[in-house]
Amino acid sequence: MVSLVSDQTQPNVLMIREFMVIRKTEFDRYIFVTTEKMENKGKTASIMEVCGIPGDIAVRVLVQEDSIASVIEGLAALKYDDDEESIVNITCGTKMMSIGAFQFFRDRRSEVYYLPLNANILKKIHPLVRESDAEIQYRLDLREYLVSHGTPIITFDKKNKTVGDFPMAGCMFRAFIGEKFNDAVMRRLRARRNDRNGVAIGDLPGLDGLLNNIGYRVPPGGVLSRDETRYITGGWFEEYVYWLVRDHGKIGDDYIGINLESKKGGEKNEFDVMFTFDNRLVMVECKTGLTDSRLKHENEQRFLQLVRQMQEEKEVDSEELEQLREIDLGAIYSNKNIVSETIYKSSALRRDFGLSVESYLFTLDRNLRGSDGEIKREHRDRAQNSQVHIVDRLVLGDDALMKETLRKMFGHCAP
């Protein structure tokens, strides 16, 4: 098996796994035509890791990416048996590398293939036959996709861990749409979402009523665990989207994950929901609300007023102190727009995860649409330019619109 190595590793992994797993083909050696740049990025190592290729049957041929002669000379330096037949994938690499590999192998016993983008097709270009296309039957799971792109997930062992099931998440969704969440109680609960010992229901005024109002079962002992607190204060929406897409696409455990964390080159990224389908990677960011400049201004004024009172040594009663604790300081000091931030993140990750990536922003925010009922132009244009699909409250709350969105998500073409 001969593979040309480049930043896009998926075509090589797909071809190798198709022959190895589906066609049960055994190869004496795997030849990787690569460059110093790709080796420094660890691209060949990533392909070998995900495909389970032992080092003793892997051969690296270092070439100059812009030289046909370099490719031909590098391949000619290897020894070939008279009866040796080569399976060659020229999808990746530079154009010069592809031309060089094709010229070298066309006069030898070989089959040369090309994989069109997002088509799951093996196109045989040498020797030419009438029926040159064959369907790729192998499907990459989530680990294979991420490892092939050199992206380790540090929370992979917990990738399908949820607090509630689909019915519970659905109950929370309906409660949120029905505005059954008490904002004041939610702010107080959100301030304690990192308490390791959990939150005793009796210690937080109004919490018992909130839980009853949203239909959340009171836990034994009357204490919300840290995971439950995080679930009630927003984690439920990530789980709702997770169960929604998993149920619609009938996705198995190996192909989907929730609340994943990756660390690459010292940079940490978090992914709300991520799954593979038909060898495409789909990433979904989930936000119950987005940055609201009006709320930011109101919070800032409240915060400054209370601080001014304390500076002037005026008496601050317990209710005002509680208000101070509830203020979202992040909303005061952050100038980030979550829509823009999410779009930028999704666009940047596409470079890391290849071209077969689709990005979605699922949000329950009320302020994405203008008075005309359409998504505001500044959000729509930027999302379209970055190929990010926005699914907002209007769509999520309409069964027909949501079914159509899911149909497109799992179709062969992006919406």
C-alpha positions in Angstrom: 0.0 0.0 0.0 1.4 3.4 -1.0 0.1 6.6 0.5 1.1 10.3 -0.1 1.2 12.2 3.1 -0.2 15.7 3.6 -2.2 17.7 6.2 -5.4 15.9 5.2 -4.9 12.4 6.7 -8.5 11.1 6.3 -8.3 9.9 2.7 -5.2 7.8 3.6 -6.8 6.3 6.7 -10.0 5.6 4.9 -8.3 3.8 2.0 -6.1 1.7 4.3 -9.0 0.7 6.6 -11.2 -0.1 3.6 -8.6 -2.6 2.3 -7.5 -3.8 5.7 -10.9 -4.3 7.3 -13.5 -4.6 4.6 -11.5 -6.3 1.8 -9.3 -8.3 4.2 -6.2 -7.4 2.2 -2.8 -8.1 3.8 0.1 -5.9 2.8 3.8 -6.8 3.1 4.6 -3.2 3.7 3.1 0.3 3.8 5.0 3.0 1.9 4.5 6.6 2.9 5.7 9.2 0.5 6.2 12.2 2.8 8.1 15.4 3.4 10.1 16.7 6.3 7.3 19.2 7.1 4.7 16.4 7.4 7.0 14.3 9.5 7.6 17.2 11.9 3.8 17.4 12.2 3.5 13.7 13.0 1.1 13.0 10.1 2.6 9.6 9.2 2.7 8.6 12.8 -1.0 9.5 13.2 -2.0 7.4 10.2 0.0 4.5 11.5 -1.5 4.8 15.0 -5.1 4.8 14.0 -4.7 2.0 11.4 -2.6 -0.1 13.7 0.4 -0.4 11.3 3.5 -1.9 12.9 6.7 0.1 12.5 8.6 -2.8 11.0 6.5 -2.9 7.9 6.2 0.9 7.4 8.6 2.6 5.0 8.9 6.4 4.8 10.1 8.0 1.6 11.2 11.6 2.2 10.8 13.7 -0.9 10.7 17.4 -2.0 7.0 18.4 -2.2 7.5 20.4 -5.4 9.7 17.9 -7.4 8.4 15.1 -9.6 11.9 13.8 -10.0 12.4 13.7 -6.2 9.3 11.4 -5.9 10.4 9.1 -8.7 13.9 8.8 -7.4 12.7 8.2 -3.8 10.4 5.4 -4.9 13.0 3.9 -7.3 15.4 3.5 -4.4 13.2 0.9 -2.8 13.5 -2.8 -3.8 10.5 -4.4 -5.5 9.9 -8.1 -6.1 9.1 -9.1 -9.7 5.6 -10.3 -8.7 4.9 -7.4 -6.3 1.6 -5.6 -6.9 1.1 -2.2 -5.4 -2.1 -0.4 -4.3 -1.5 3.3 -4.6 -3.5 6.2 -3.2 -2.6 9.5 -4.9 -5.4 11.6 -3.2 -3.1 13.5 -0.8 0.3 15.2 -1.1 1.0 18.0 -3.6 0.2 17.9 -7.3 3.8 17.2 -8.0 3.9 14.3 -5.6 0.7 12.8 -7.1 2.1 13.1 -10.7 5.4 11.6 -9.7 3.8 8.6 -7.9 1.4 8.0 -10.9 4.3 8.1 -13.4 6.3 5.7 -11.3 3.7 3.1 -10.8 1.8 3.2 -14.1 4.4 1.0 -15.8 4.4 -1.5 -12.9 1.9 -4.0 -11.5 -0.3 -1.6 -9.7 -3.7 -0.2 -9.0 -3.9 3.6 -8.6 -6.8 5.2 -6.8 -8.2 8.6 -6.0 -10.8 9.5 -3.3 -13.1 12.5 -4.2 -13.9 14.7 -1.3 -17.0 13.8 0.8 -18.1 11.1 -1.7 -17.1 7.8 0.0 -16.0 6.6 -3.4 -12.8 4.8 -4.5 -12.1 5.9 -8.0 -9.7 3.7 -9.9 -7.7 5.7 -12.4 -5.2 3.0 -13.4 -5.6 0.6 -15.0 -8.6 2.2 -16.6 -11.8 0.1 -16.5 -15.4 0.8 -17.4 -16.6 0.5 -13.9 -13.9 2.5 -12.1 -15.9 3.6 -9.0 -16.4 1.5 -5.9 -18.2 2.6 -2.7 -16.2 2.9 0.4 -18.0 0.8 3.0 -15.8 1.5 6.0 -16.9 4.2 8.4 -14.5 6.0 10.7 -15.5 6.2 14.4 -14.9 9.3 16.4 -11.6 8.1 17.9 -10.2 7.2 14.5 -11.1 10.5 13.0 -9.6 12.5 15.8 -6.4 10.4 16.2 -5.8 10.5 12.4 -5.7 14.3 12.7 -3.3 14.2 15.7 -5.9 15.4 18.1 -5.8 13.6 21.4 -9.0 13.8 23.5 -8.1 13.8 27.2 -11.6 13.0 28.4 -12.4 10.3 25.9 -13.1 7.6 28.5 -16.0 9.7 29.6 -17.2 10.7 26.2 -20.7 9.3 26.6 -21.3 10.2 30.2 -24.5 12.1 30.9 -26.4 13.2 34.0 -29.8 12.5 32.6 -31.5 10.6 29.9 -33.4 11.8 26.8 -36.8 12.2 28.5 -35.2 14.2 31.3 -33.4 16.5 28.9 -36.6 16.9 27.0 -38.4 17.9 30.1 -35.8 20.5 30.8 -36.1 21.8 27.3 -39.8 22.2 27.6 -39.5 23.9 30.9 -37.0 26.4 29.5 -39.1 27.2 26.5 -42.1 27.6 28.8 -40.0 30.0 30.9 -40.4 28.0 34.1 -36.8 28.7 35.3 -36.7 31.3 38.0 -33.9 33.8 36.9 -33.0 34.9 40.5 -32.7 31.3 41.8 -30.8 30.3 38.7 -28.2 33.1 39.3 -27.7 32.0 42.8 -27.4 28.3 41.8 -25.0 29.2 38.9 -22.7 30.9 41.4 -22.3 27.6 43.2 -22.0 25.3 40.2 -18.4 24.5 41.2 -19.1 23.5 44.9 -17.4 20.1 45.3 -19.8 19.1 48.1 -22.9 20.0 46.1 -25.7 22.3 47.0 -28.2 21.5 49.8 -31.6 22.3 48.6 -32.6 23.9 51.9 -29.6 26.2 51.9 -30.6 28.0 48.7 -33.9 30.0 48.9 -36.3 29.1 46.2 -34.4 26.1 44.9 -37.0 23.5 46.0 -39.7 25.4 44.2 -37.6 25.7 41.0 -36.9 22.0 40.9 -40.6 21.3 41.3 -41.5 23.9 38.7 -39.2 22.4 36.0 -40.0 18.8 36.8 -36.6 17.8 38.2 -36.7 15.0 40.7 -35.4 15.9 44.1 -32.3 13.8 44.8 -32.0 11.5 47.8 -30.7 13.4 50.8 -31.8 16.7 49.5 -28.4 17.6 48.0 -27.7 18.4 44.4 -24.3 17.0 43.3 -21.9 19.3 41.4 -22.8 17.4 38.2 -26.5 17.9 38.9 -25.9 21.6 39.6 -24.1 22.1 36.3 -26.8 20.1 34.5 -29.6 22.3 35.8 -27.7 25.5 35.1 -27.1 24.8 31.4 -25.6 21.3 31.0 -29.0 19.9 30.2 -29.0 21.7 26.9 -25.8 20.0 25.7 -27.3 16.7 26.7 -30.6 17.5 25.0 -28.7 18.1 21.7 -26.6 15.0 22.3 -29.6 12.8 22.7 -31.5 14.5 19.9 -28.8 13.9 17.2 -27.9 10.5 18.6 -31.5 9.3 18.5 -32.2 10.8 15.0 -29.0 9.4 13.4 -29.1 6.2 15.4 -25.5 6.8 16.3 -23.5 4.2 18.3 -21.3 5.0 21.3 -18.1 4.8 19.3 -19.3 7.5 16.9 -20.4 10.3 19.2 -19.2 12.2 22.3 -20.3 14.9 24.7 -18.2 17.4 26.7 -14.9 16.4 25.1 -11.6 18.2 25.8 -8.6 18.2 23.6 -5.1 19.5 24.2 -2.9 20.1 21.2 0.3 22.1 21.2 -0.5 23.5 24.6 -3.9 24.8 23.4 -7.0 23.4 25.1 -10.3 23.1 23.3 -13.7 22.0 24.5 -16.4 20.4 22.4 -20.0 20.3 23.5 -21.2 17.6 21.0 -19.1 15.9 18.3 -19.9 12.9 16.1 -18.9 11.2 12.9 -21.4 10.2 10.2 -20.6 8.8 6.8 -16.9 9.7 7.4 -17.8 13.4 8.1 -17.1 15.1 11.4 -19.9 17.2 12.8 -19.2 19.6 15.7 -22.1 21.3 17.6 -21.7 24.2 20.1 -24.6 24.5 22.5 -25.6 27.8 24.1 -28.8 28.5 26.1 -28.0 32.2 25.8 -25.6 34.5 24.0 -23.9 37.8 25.1 -26.5 40.5 25.6 -25.2 44.0 25.6 -28.2 45.3 27.5 -27.7 42.8 30.3 -24.0 43.6 30.4 -24.8 47.3 30.9 -27.4 46.6 33.6 -25.0 44.3 35.5 -22.2 46.8 35.3 -24.4 49.6 36.7 -25.6 47.3 39.6 -22.1 46.2 40.4 -20.7 49.8 40.4 -23.5 51.1 42.6 -23.1 48.4 45.2 -19.3 48.8 45.3 -19.7 52.6 45.6 -21.9 52.0 48.6 -19.3 49.9 50.3 -16.5 52.4 49.5 -18.6 55.1 51.1 -19.0 52.8 54.1 -22.7 52.9 53.8 -24.6 50.0 55.3 -25.2 47.2 52.8 -28.0 44.9 53.8 -28.0 41.1 53.2 -30.2 41.3 50.2 -27.8 43.7 48.5 -24.9 41.5 49.3 -26.8 38.6 47.8 -27.3 40.7 44.6 -23.6 41.4 44.5 -22.9 37.7 44.6 -25.4 37.0 41.8 -23.9 39.5 39.3 -22.2 37.8 36.4 -18.8 39.5 36.4 -17.9 37.7 33.2 -20.8 39.5 31.4 -19.4 42.9 32.7 -15.8 42.6 31.6 -16.1 40.4 28.6 -16.5 42.1 25.2 -16.7 38.8 23.4 -19.7 38.0 21.3 -20.4 34.3 21.6 -21.7 34.1 18.1 -18.5 35.5 16.6 -16.4 33.5 19.1 -18.1 30.2 18.1 -17.9 30.9 14.4 -14.2 31.8 14.7 -13.5 28.6 16.8 -15.4 26.4 14.3 -13.6 27.9 11.3 -10.2 27.5 13.0 -10.9 23.9 13.9 -11.8 23.0 10.3 -8.1 23.6 9.5 -7.1 21.0 12.2 -9.8 18.4 11.4 -9.8 18.5 7.6 -12.3 19.6 5.0 -15.0 17.0 5.8 -16.1 19.0 8.8 -19.5 20.6 9.5 -20.1 23.1 12.3 -23.3 24.0 14.0 -24.3 26.5 16.7 -27.5 25.4 18.6 -28.8 28.2 20.8 -31.9 29.2 22.7 -31.1 32.9 22.7 -34.0 35.2 21.9 -31.9 37.9 20.2 -30.6 36.3 17.1 -33.5 37.4 14.9 -34.6 40.9 13.9 -38.0 42.4 13.6 -38.5 40.7 10.2 -38.2 37.3 11.9 -34.9 36.5 10.1 -31.5 35.9 11.7 -29.8 39.2 11.9 -27.6 40.0 8.9 -24.3 40.4 10.9 -24.7 36.9 12.3 -26.1 35.3 9.2 -23.4 36.6 6.8 -20.5 35.7 9.1 -21.9 32.2 9.8 -22.4 31.6 6.1 -18.9 32.8 5.2 -17.4 30.5 7.9 -19.8 27.6 6.9 -21.3 27.5 10.4 -25.0 26.5 10.5 -27.1 28.4 13.2 -30.0 26.5 14.7 -31.9 28.8 17.1 -34.8 28.9 19.4 -37.4 29.2 16.6 -36.1 26.1 14.9 -35.6 24.0 18.0 -39.1 24.8 19.2 -40.8 23.8 15.9 -41.0 20.0 15.3 -41.2 20.3 11.6 -38.3 22.7 11.2 -36.2 20.7 13.6 -36.8 17.4 11.7 -35.8 19.2 8.4 -32.7 20.5 10.1 -31.7 17.0 11.3 -32.5 15.5 7.9 -30.1 17.9 6.3 -27.5 17.4 9.0 -27.4 13.7 8.3 -27.8 14.0 4.6 -24.9 13.8 2.1 -24.9 17.5 1.5 -24.5 20.3 4.1 -27.6 22.5 4.6 
